[in-house]
Amino acid sequence: MADRVLRFGVVGLSRGFDLTRPTLVADPRVSLVAAADLRPEARAAFAAEFAAPAYDDAAALCADPQVEVVYIATPHQTHADLTALAARHGKHVLVEKPMALDLAACRAMIAATEAAGVRLVVGPSHGFDPPVAAAAALVGSEAFGPARMVTAVTFTDFLYRPRRPEELDSARGGGVVFSQAVHQIDVVRRLVGRPVRSVRAATGAWDAGRPTEGAYQAFLTFEGGASAALTYSGYGRYDTDALMGWVGETGGARDPAAYATARRRLDGADEPALKAARAYGVAGAATPAPVGHEHFGFVLVACERGDLRLTPTAVEAFGPAARWTVDLPAPDATRHAVVDEVWDAVVDGKAPLHDGAWGAENLAVCLAILRSAAEGREIAIADLEIRP
Ligand SMILES: NC(=O)c1ccc[n+]([C@@H]2O[C@H](COP(=O)([O-])OP(=O)(O)OC[C@H]3O[C@@H](n4cnc5c(N)ncnc54)[C@H](O)[C@@H]3O)[C@@H](O)[C@H]2O)c1
């Protein structure tokens, strides 16, 4: 393996990149060879850390012959154009979630990468988490049988983390449905292993000062008869990390005594400055070392013959005659499964699970949540045009 590494170039050096950075640094299959960002301080930090070029323009990064895989970690609305740009330069693409903001953009991204003969992987997202993969491997087995009913509950402080204006404007891709439902959908789709058939949802926008969706409930039905109930609130009150041994979403330890920290920090503060303080290259913004795997809150899968509960360090299995635990010790860095998919696709020619069609279907379910809530009716996924 040592004589073959994936040469990554990163577009967008901020929070998204910073969360994946420990994995890209720790994984011997990856070399970070270049970056591009609009912010000079981010470029300077990258150049200093990796002794590699940091461009002020994504086109220059895509033209760099050293770059083999372009990791697009810029705001949602830029993903489609940057994917097309990378594909035109013959680069494989790892693009952050959500894949894009509409299905036409997803179709264009799939078409551009297919035409160029390059791979497209959409991630990281919580469907890559090892407890999800371990539980998905048990679903359908002799002991458990097919998944019938998934319950996923996530309460966070998402809405009160510092935001750019468009992140609080649903029409421009803001709110918890585009940024957070996409994780929960990714998790339940991987666990059920069948296409989503329909969505009925309600959304909540309860803070006039942050006028976008901060919460939702959605009921998904799947082909084959399974269903999933998704609940999410980003209003920073109850926190489902309490159900996860106070291991946070990105695998780090949380302080159980801390309460309403995000809301308090935001109160009267300069929001762009706060956002900048969380970006890559700023002292103190580094991701804490993991004490468990990443997770997206409480997830319980009821299968025909047994139940599976996901935790940050295990899958708790409740079989027909016994209960046991599949231990999943904390990793050195949390996102190696993303590198696995890119490696398998680029080096071994294996179709990734989180390919463009998968990312587009995740987005279709997000759009169905928004439409169902707006129109007060169930939305059939077949009525959305996912494929070209
Ligand atoms: N998977 C995860 O856990 C996770 C976590 C956070 C963010 N994200 C995703 O990452 C993406 C970025 O989110 P963020 O919070 O880091 O955004 P951000 O606004 O903090 O940062 C975006 C960065 O991209 C740069 N940028 C914007 N347009 C550019 C362009 N055309 N060329 C070069 N650089 C450009 C900006 O200068 C900035 O540094 C989003 O799609 C988000 O959903 C994913």
The ligand as an SDF file (V2000), in Angstrom:
LIG
                    3D

 44 48  0  0  0  0  0  0  0  0999 V2000
  -19.5750   16.2300    6.8890 N   0  0  0  0  0  0  0  0  0  0  0  0
  -19.5290   17.0600    7.9280 C   0  0  0  0  0  0  0  0  0  0  0  0
  -19.4350   16.6520    9.0890 O   0  0  0  0  0  0  0  0  0  0  0  0
  -19.5540   18.5320    7.6670 C   0  0  0  0  0  0  0  0  0  0  0  0
  -19.3360   19.4500    8.6920 C   0  0  0  0  0  0  0  0  0  0  0  0
  -19.3010   20.7990    8.3820 C   0  0  0  0  0  0  0  0  0  0  0  0
  -19.5250   21.2140    7.0870 C   0  0  0  0  0  0  0  0  0  0  0  0
  -19.7770   20.2900    6.1280 N   0  0  0  0  0  0  0  0  0  0  0  0
  -20.0300   20.6850    4.7460 C   0  0  0  0  0  0  0  0  0  0  0  0
  -18.8760   21.3290    4.2290 O   0  0  0  0  0  0  0  0  0  0  0  0
  -19.2710   22.3610    3.3420 C   0  0  0  0  0  0  0  0  0  0  0  0
  -18.6030   23.6480    3.8190 C   0  0  0  0  0  0  0  0  0  0  0  0
  -19.1350   23.9720    5.0850 O   0  0  0  0  0  0  0  0  0  0  0  0
  -18.3120   24.9040    6.0880 P   0  0  0  0  0  0  0  0  0  0  0  0
  -19.1660   25.0720    7.2870 O   0  0  0  0  0  0  0  0  0  0  0  0
  -16.9230   24.4180    6.2050 O   0  0  0  0  0  0  0  0  0  0  0  0
  -18.3800   26.2830    5.2420 O   0  0  0  0  0  0  0  0  0  0  0  0
  -17.6660   27.6330    5.5300 P   0  0  0  0  0  0  0  0  0  0  0  0
  -18.5420   28.6880    5.0210 O   0  0  0  0  0  0  0  0  0  0  0  0
  -17.2060   27.7110    6.9310 O   0  0  0  0  0  0  0  0  0  0  0  0
  -16.3380   27.5480    4.6570 O   0  0  0  0  0  0  0  0  0  0  0  0
  -16.3220   27.4530    3.3200 C   0  0  0  0  0  0  0  0  0  0  0  0
  -14.8750   27.6860    2.8700 C   0  0  0  0  0  0  0  0  0  0  0  0
  -14.8780   27.5320    1.4770 O   0  0  0  0  0  0  0  0  0  0  0  0
  -14.1790   28.6530    0.9090 C   0  0  0  0  0  0  0  0  0  0  0  0
  -14.7550   28.8530   -0.4160 N   0  0  0  0  0  0  0  0  0  0  0  0
  -16.0230   29.2200   -0.7360 C   0  0  0  0  0  0  0  0  0  0  0  0
  -16.1740   29.2360   -2.0670 N   0  0  0  0  0  0  0  0  0  0  0  0
  -14.9850   28.8820   -2.6190 C   0  0  0  0  0  0  0  0  0  0  0  0
  -14.5190   28.7170   -3.9380 C   0  0  0  0  0  0  0  0  0  0  0  0
  -15.3230   28.8930   -4.9820 N   0  0  0  0  0  0  0  0  0  0  0  0
  -13.2500   28.3200   -4.1170 N   0  0  0  0  0  0  0  0  0  0  0  0
  -12.4260   28.1240   -3.0720 C   0  0  0  0  0  0  0  0  0  0  0  0
  -12.8120   28.2630   -1.7870 N   0  0  0  0  0  0  0  0  0  0  0  0
  -14.0760   28.6420   -1.5680 C   0  0  0  0  0  0  0  0  0  0  0  0
  -14.4030   29.7900    1.8620 C   0  0  0  0  0  0  0  0  0  0  0  0
  -13.4120   30.7770    1.7370 O   0  0  0  0  0  0  0  0  0  0  0  0
  -14.3680   29.0800    3.2020 C   0  0  0  0  0  0  0  0  0  0  0  0
  -13.0720   28.9820    3.7380 O   0  0  0  0  0  0  0  0  0  0  0  0
  -20.8060   22.4290    3.3670 C   0  0  0  0  0  0  0  0  0  0  0  0
  -21.3420   21.8150    2.2330 O   0  0  0  0  0  0  0  0  0  0  0  0
  -21.1720   21.6710    4.6230 C   0  0  0  0  0  0  0  0  0  0  0  0
  -22.4180   20.9810    4.5220 O   0  0  0  0  0  0  0  0  0  0  0  0
  -19.7760   18.9810    6.3910 C   0  0  0  0  0  0  0  0  0  0  0  0
  1  2  1  0
  2  3  2  0
  2  4  1  0
  4  5  1  0
  4 44  2  0
  5  6  2  0
  6  7  1  0
  7  8  2  0
  8  9  1  0
  8 44  1  0
  9 10  1  0
  9 42  1  0
 10 11  1  0
 11 12  1  0
 11 40  1  0
 12 13  1  0
 13 14  1  0
 14 15  2  0
 14 16  1  0
 14 17  1  0
 17 18  1  0
 18 19  2  0
 18 20  1  0
 18 21  1  0
 21 22  1  0
 22 23  1  0
 23 24  1  0
 23 38  1  0
 24 25  1  0
 25 26  1  0
 25 36  1  0
 26 27  1  0
 26 35  1  0
 27 28  2  0
 28 29  1  0
 29 30  1  0
 29 35  2  0
 30 31  1  0
 30 32  2  0
 32 33  1  0
 33 34  2  0
 34 35  1  0
 36 37  1  0
 36 38  1  0
 38 39  1  0
 40 41  1  0
 40 42  1  0
 42 43  1  0
M  CHG  2   8   1  16  -1
M  END
$$$$
